[in-house]
């Protein structure tokens, strides 16, 4: 895999990019302290009334579709962390 050039796999429709230095730092912290909430910001909403679960699910999916960072995970490949990003 060549650094800086995305690898495109037609069968899985996934782009693979090297993680940025900031992303590598976050990944490293997760390896040192698995499951820690060091970089998480909790947010709570209080809603009243009847919940339309279908509308909520569609809204959340639209947000995920719009923001690549919500579809990105980190994997270790040949000793380096990479971030595959799935297309929708």
N, C-alpha and C positions, 0 to 999 in steps of 0.2 A: 504494500500500500504506500503510495507516495504522499508525503505530507503536503498539505495545502491544496491538493486536488481532490474534489469529492469523487467517491466511488459510487457508481450507480448500478444497482442490481435490478434488472427488469422483472425478475421473478417475484421479488419481495417488495419492489417499489420503495426502497429505502436508500437515502443518501447517508454516507458516512464521512464525517469531518473530524479532524483532530480537535480536541478540546482546547479552548483558550487557556491562558495561564490562570485567569481567575477561576474558570471552571475546574481546572486541574487542582487548584488549591482547595476548593469545596469538596471535590472527590477525595482528596487526601485526608481532609479532616473527617470525612465519613468513614474512611478506612481505619483511622485511629480510634474514633469514638462512634461505632455503629449505632444508628438510631437516635443520636443526640439531636436536640432541637436548637443547636447553636445558631443556625442561620434561618430558622423559621420565625415568621411573624404571625401569631394567632389573630384571627379576625372572626368575630361573632356577629350574626344578624338575628334580630328578634322579629319574627313575622307574625302577624295576626290574621285571622280569617282562614278561609278554606284554601288549601294548597292544591294547585293544578299540577300534579306530578309530571304529566306529559309536557306541559309548557316549560316547567323547570328543567327537565332533562334536555329538551330541545335548545333552551337558552344556554345551558352549560356546554352542550356539544358545539354550538355555534362559537362560543368563546374559545374552546380547545381548537376548533378548526382554524380560527383566525390567528392564533398565537403559537408559533412553532415551538417556543420554549416549553409549552405545556405538553407537547408530543415528544419531547427529547428525553432520552435516558443516557446513562454513561456505561460503557463497557470497556473491559481491559482487553487490548489486542497487542500481542507481542511486546508486553511490558509498558505500554502507553495507554492512557485513557482516551477513548474516542466517543463521539456522540452520534449515534445513528438517529436520523429524524425521518419519521414515516410521513409519506404523502397521504392525503385523504382523497 
